[in-house]
Amino acid sequence: MKFSTREEIDAPVQDVWKAVTDTATFEERARGKGVQVTAGQEADALKPGDSWSAEFDFHGMSRKMEVNVTNLKAPVAYDIASRVSGVNSLLSVQLEALPKDRTRMALALDLTPASVPGRVLIQTLKLAKATLDKRFRRAIRRFAKDLGRKDHAG
């Protein structure tokens, strides 16, 4: 199952790269939602092989997620692979510099089952695909708008 979207951001590609690779902020946001995050490394810059473990409650059950950076081409693209509850995911982020200090950001999230329970979960998610697509696009659009505002604020 795949989700994808593109957004144009009113910020130069270097600023967008800095924001989409700001792992400390993403970890902080996850912790604010009750997720226990453990980084496999301490680093100033994202690099291939970086990893995280996360534990969280979902539908009354404790879940564990493993996350790894599998590909990185600074400042234009990276891929992050993860596994949770029998579902493998691959998040691909691509940036393209545009004229007038703008950036096009493309994101794709591909979910594939790795077990029978994972297959059942993905089949269930497919029933809500339209709603999940809207939520995914809305979240990325909000991120893009916020990033553009930060760039214009100074």
Contacts in CASP RR format, 6 or more apart in sequence:
PFRMAT RR
TARGET T0000
AUTHOR 0000-0000-0000
METHOD contacts of the structure
MODEL  1
MKFSTREEIDAPVQDVWKAVTDTATFEERARGKGVQVTAGQEADALKPGD
SWSAEFDFHGMSRKMEVNVTNLKAPVAYDIASRVSGVNSLLSVQLEALPK
DRTRMALALDLTPASVPGRVLIQTLKLAKATLDKRFRRAIRRFAKDLGRK
DHAG
1 110 0 8 1.000
1 111 0 8 1.000
1 112 0 8 1.000
1 122 0 8 1.000
1 125 0 8 1.000
1 126 0 8 1.000
1 129 0 8 1.000
2 108 0 8 1.000
2 109 0 8 1.000
2 110 0 8 1.000
2 111 0 8 1.000
3 108 0 8 1.000
3 109 0 8 1.000
3 132 0 8 1.000
3 133 0 8 1.000
3 136 0 8 1.000
4 106 0 8 1.000
4 107 0 8 1.000
4 108 0 8 1.000
4 109 0 8 1.000
5 106 0 8 1.000
5 107 0 8 1.000
5 136 0 8 1.000
5 137 0 8 1.000
5 140 0 8 1.000
5 141 0 8 1.000
6 104 0 8 1.000
6 105 0 8 1.000
6 106 0 8 1.000
6 107 0 8 1.000
7 104 0 8 1.000
7 105 0 8 1.000
7 140 0 8 1.000
7 141 0 8 1.000
7 143 0 8 1.000
7 144 0 8 1.000
8 98 0 8 1.000
8 102 0 8 1.000
8 103 0 8 1.000
8 104 0 8 1.000
8 105 0 8 1.000
8 144 0 8 1.000
9 16 0 8 1.000
9 102 0 8 1.000
9 103 0 8 1.000
9 104 0 8 1.000
9 105 0 8 1.000
9 144 0 8 1.000
9 147 0 8 1.000
9 148 0 8 1.000
9 151 0 8 1.000
10 101 0 8 1.000
10 102 0 8 1.000
10 148 0 8 1.000
10 151 0 8 1.000
10 152 0 8 1.000
11 19 0 8 1.000
11 101 0 8 1.000
11 102 0 8 1.000
11 103 0 8 1.000
11 147 0 8 1.000
11 148 0 8 1.000
11 150 0 8 1.000
11 151 0 8 1.000
12 97 0 8 1.000
12 101 0 8 1.000
12 102 0 8 1.000
12 103 0 8 1.000
12 151 0 8 1.000
13 75 0 8 1.000
13 76 0 8 1.000
13 95 0 8 1.000
13 96 0 8 1.000
13 97 0 8 1.000
13 103 0 8 1.000
14 75 0 8 1.000
15 103 0 8 1.000
15 147 0 8 1.000
15 151 0 8 1.000
16 95 0 8 1.000
16 103 0 8 1.000
16 105 0 8 1.000
16 147 0 8 1.000
17 74 0 8 1.000
17 75 0 8 1.000
17 76 0 8 1.000
17 95 0 8 1.000
19 147 0 8 1.000
19 150 0 8 1.000
20 78 0 8 1.000
20 93 0 8 1.000
20 95 0 8 1.000
20 105 0 8 1.000
21 45 0 8 1.000
21 46 0 8 1.000
21 74 0 8 1.000
21 78 0 8 1.000
23 39 0 8 1.000
23 43 0 8 1.000
23 46 0 8 1.000
23 50 0 8 1.000
23 52 0 8 1.000
27 37 0 8 1.000
27 39 0 8 1.000
27 52 0 8 1.000
30 37 0 8 1.000
30 54 0 8 1.000
31 37 0 8 1.000
33 56 0 8 1.000
34 56 0 8 1.000
35 54 0 8 1.000
35 55 0 8 1.000
35 56 0 8 1.000
36 54 0 8 1.000
36 55 0 8 1.000
36 56 0 8 1.000
37 52 0 8 1.000
37 53 0 8 1.000
37 54 0 8 1.000
38 52 0 8 1.000
38 53 0 8 1.000
38 54 0 8 1.000
39 50 0 8 1.000
39 51 0 8 1.000
39 52 0 8 1.000
40 50 0 8 1.000
40 51 0 8 1.000
40 52 0 8 1.000
40 53 0 8 1.000
41 50 0 8 1.000
41 51 0 8 1.000
43 50 0 8 1.000
45 74 0 8 1.000
46 69 0 8 1.000
46 72 0 8 1.000
46 74 0 8 1.000
46 78 0 8 1.000
47 69 0 8 1.000
47 72 0 8 1.000
48 69 0 8 1.000
48 70 0 8 1.000
48 71 0 8 1.000
48 72 0 8 1.000
49 68 0 8 1.000
49 69 0 8 1.000
49 70 0 8 1.000
50 68 0 8 1.000
50 69 0 8 1.000
51 66 0 8 1.000
51 67 0 8 1.000
51 68 0 8 1.000
51 69 0 8 1.000
52 66 0 8 1.000
52 67 0 8 1.000
53 64 0 8 1.000
53 65 0 8 1.000
53 66 0 8 1.000
53 67 0 8 1.000
54 64 0 8 1.000
54 65 0 8 1.000
54 67 0 8 1.000
55 62 0 8 1.000
55 63 0 8 1.000
55 64 0 8 1.000
55 65 0 8 1.000
56 62 0 8 1.000
56 63 0 8 1.000
56 65 0 8 1.000
57 63 0 8 1.000
58 85 0 8 1.000
63 84 0 8 1.000
63 85 0 8 1.000
64 84 0 8 1.000
65 82 0 8 1.000
65 83 0 8 1.000
65 84 0 8 1.000
66 82 0 8 1.000
66 83 0 8 1.000
66 84 0 8 1.000
67 80 0 8 1.000
67 81 0 8 1.000
67 82 0 8 1.000
68 80 0 8 1.000
68 81 0 8 1.000
68 82 0 8 1.000
69 78 0 8 1.000
69 79 0 8 1.000
69 80 0 8 1.000
70 79 0 8 1.000
70 80 0 8 1.000
70 81 0 8 1.000
70 90 0 8 1.000
71 77 0 8 1.000
71 78 0 8 1.000
71 79 0 8 1.000
72 78 0 8 1.000
72 79 0 8 1.000
75 95 0 8 1.000
76 94 0 8 1.000
76 95 0 8 1.000
76 96 0 8 1.000
77 92 0 8 1.000
77 93 0 8 1.000
77 94 0 8 1.000
77 95 0 8 1.000
78 92 0 8 1.000
78 93 0 8 1.000
79 90 0 8 1.000
79 91 0 8 1.000
79 92 0 8 1.000
79 93 0 8 1.000
80 90 0 8 1.000
80 91 0 8 1.000
80 93 0 8 1.000
81 88 0 8 1.000
81 89 0 8 1.000
81 90 0 8 1.000
81 91 0 8 1.000
82 88 0 8 1.000
82 89 0 8 1.000
82 91 0 8 1.000
83 89 0 8 1.000
83 114 0 8 1.000
85 117 0 8 1.000
85 118 0 8 1.000
85 121 0 8 1.000
86 113 0 8 1.000
86 114 0 8 1.000
86 115 0 8 1.000
86 117 0 8 1.000
86 118 0 8 1.000
86 121 0 8 1.000
87 111 0 8 1.000
87 112 0 8 1.000
87 113 0 8 1.000
87 114 0 8 1.000
87 118 0 8 1.000
87 121 0 8 1.000
87 122 0 8 1.000
88 111 0 8 1.000
88 112 0 8 1.000
88 113 0 8 1.000
88 114 0 8 1.000
89 109 0 8 1.000
89 110 0 8 1.000
89 111 0 8 1.000
89 112 0 8 1.000
90 108 0 8 1.000
90 109 0 8 1.000
90 110 0 8 1.000
91 107 0 8 1.000
91 108 0 8 1.000
91 109 0 8 1.000
92 106 0 8 1.000
92 107 0 8 1.000
92 108 0 8 1.000
92 109 0 8 1.000
92 110 0 8 1.000
93 105 0 8 1.000
93 106 0 8 1.000
93 107 0 8 1.000
94 105 0 8 1.000
94 106 0 8 1.000
94 107 0 8 1.000
95 103 0 8 1.000
95 104 0 8 1.000
95 105 0 8 1.000
95 106 0 8 1.000
96 103 0 8 1.000
96 104 0 8 1.000
96 105 0 8 1.000
96 106 0 8 1.000
97 103 0 8 1.000
98 104 0 8 1.000
101 151 0 8 1.000
105 140 0 8 1.000
105 144 0 8 1.000
107 140 0 8 1.000
109 136 0 8 1.000
111 122 0 8 1.000
111 125 0 8 1.000
112 122 0 8 1.000
113 119 0 8 1.000
113 121 0 8 1.000
113 122 0 8 1.000
125 132 0 8 1.000
END
